[in-house]
Amino acid sequence: MRSVIKQASEAGIKDIVNQQFELAAQIIAAELLPIVEPEVDIHCPEKPRPKRYSRRLFLRSSTNYQQASWSC
């Protein structure tokens, strides 16, 4: 799954992270391994900011999902 972050919008980035993990849950339910891969557009004027924010959300979300129901 691939999403592209084009600007430093915290609400938009949060939506992308949520979407990625919702799709990942569906893929796991089918007994497959998801690849969660959002990227920040190379032309984003504030590239470091959305990268830091999305990384923080992903780490938090992955921890929550692992504790809730994911097992490998």
C-alpha positions as CSV (number, residue, x, y, z in Angstrom):
1,M,0.0,0.0,0.0
2,R,1.4,3.4,-0.9
3,S,0.2,6.9,0.1
4,V,1.9,10.1,-0.8
5,I,2.0,13.0,1.6
6,K,2.2,16.3,-0.3
7,Q,2.1,18.9,2.4
8,A,2.6,19.2,6.2
9,S,-1.1,18.9,7.2
10,E,-1.3,17.0,10.5
11,A,-5.0,16.1,9.9
12,G,-4.2,14.8,6.4
13,I,-1.2,12.8,7.6
14,K,-3.3,11.3,10.4
15,D,-6.0,10.3,7.9
16,I,-3.3,8.6,5.7
17,V,-1.9,6.7,8.7
18,N,-5.3,5.6,9.8
19,Q,-6.1,4.5,6.2
20,Q,-2.9,2.5,6.0
21,F,-3.6,0.6,9.2
22,E,-7.2,-0.1,8.3
23,L,-6.0,-1.7,5.0
24,A,-3.2,-3.5,6.8
25,A,-5.8,-5.1,9.1
26,Q,-7.8,-6.3,6.1
27,I,-4.6,-7.8,4.6
28,I,-3.7,-9.5,7.9
29,A,-7.2,-10.9,8.1
30,A,-6.6,-12.6,4.8
31,E,-3.4,-14.1,6.3
32,L,-1.1,-12.0,4.2
33,L,1.7,-9.6,5.3
34,P,1.0,-5.9,4.7
35,I,3.7,-3.5,3.6
36,V,2.8,-0.1,5.0
37,E,4.6,2.5,3.0
38,P,3.6,6.2,3.0
39,E,6.0,8.6,1.5
40,V,6.5,12.3,1.7
41,D,6.6,13.9,-1.8
42,I,10.1,15.0,-2.9
43,H,8.6,18.5,-3.7
44,C,7.0,19.0,-0.3
45,P,8.4,22.4,0.9
46,E,8.4,21.3,4.6
47,K,9.6,17.7,4.0
48,P,11.2,17.1,7.5
49,R,8.1,18.1,9.4
50,P,5.6,15.6,7.8
51,K,8.3,12.9,8.0
52,R,8.7,13.3,11.7
53,Y,5.0,13.5,12.3
54,S,4.1,10.5,10.2
55,R,6.9,8.5,11.8
56,R,5.6,9.3,15.3
57,L,2.0,8.3,14.3
58,F,3.1,5.1,12.7
59,L,5.1,4.1,15.8
60,R,2.2,4.8,18.0
61,S,-0.3,3.1,15.7
62,S,1.8,0.0,15.2
63,T,2.2,-0.4,19.0
64,N,-1.5,0.0,19.5
65,Y,-2.3,-2.6,16.8
66,Q,0.2,-5.1,18.1
67,Q,-1.2,-4.9,21.6
68,A,-4.8,-5.1,20.4
69,S,-4.8,-8.1,18.0
70,W,-1.8,-8.6,15.8
71,S,0.4,-11.5,16.2
72,C,3.1,-12.9,14.0
